[in-house]
Amino acid sequence: MGTYAVTGAASGMGRTTADKLRAAGHTVIGVDLAESDVVADLSTPQGRGAAADGVLDAAGGRLDGAVLAAGLGPLPGKEATIAQVNYFGAVELLRAWRPALAAADRAKVVVFSSNSTSTTPLVPRRVVRAMLAGDAQKAVRGVRLFGRAAPAMLYAGSKIAISHWVREHAVRPEWAGAGIRLNAIAPGAILTPLLESQLADPNQARAVKSFPVPIGGFGDASQLGDWVVFMLSDAADFMVGSVVFVDGGSDAYFRPDAWPRPVPLRGLARYIRRMRSHARRR
Ligand code: NAD
């Protein structure tokens, strides 16, 4: 049986994941604003430091896996907090926990992305770049011109940034090379307290309900917990750097031919560089 850290463990998909892991006999160290083993506010650097240390103390220096589910939806006026929790609240904890994950045998990490990454048009690249560069304030400034759409842009930007971070780091020697399987899950609209609060706001409810979901309805939080547990299991030993969409078909509906795609001309130089560098390491 393993030891798993789960952020956002007090509600929604983090909670269903933690419950399922515990029911299977694993030890779960939950992190959340309240009602958790480690109570910490991931919107501040101090809170993130306390969460990272609290989990490491409780785990005794070894983690078989981590689930980064804490996050906020596109709440008006909360742009800075969205950036802090959704992006930095995952990246900073993973950096701190990496040695404990490397100390386990075949550790698995699942980071919560979202299908807003590929279904929100016009998210400025500078917002994503700012987050990846560690500059939350610049990311927030980057969406100001969008007015009422600013929270949605920042939310999608935070999820694009965390997905890029996962794919960039998953293949590195410190992650894949240390035996850690780092992946992301990208849910569509899942019926959790986060979605319920969006549905309680008439403007947001209209946008949510009119959004195309080919299979219909909303996703089930418990089923998403099953997906995460599967991505933490031995079945995922060969899964590295994947962003798994579980979204009722919205991503495929909007961009049926955008992926998979051949290496584009502008990616060719990087492709050749990586082939050569891999050959040198062999
Ligand atoms: P939820 O609101 O039910 O749970 C999120 C949890 O994160 C809560 O327990 C909350 O307290 C915690 N959290 C928020 N801010 C925090 C902070 N500052 N410090 C510590 N913990 C904090 O939401 P959910 O729907 O289960 O969302 C889980 C993840 O899935 C989030 O990252 C969300 O962005 C993502 N997501 C959700 C949906 C959806 O439709 N529900 C869709 C795509 C992605």
Residues whose N, C-alpha, C, O or C-beta is under 5 A from the ligand:
A	BS01	NAD	G8 A9 A10 S11 G12 M13 G14 D32 L33 A40 D41 L42 S43 A69 A70 G71 L72 V85 F112 S113 S114 N115 P187 G188 A189 I190 T192 P193 L194 L195
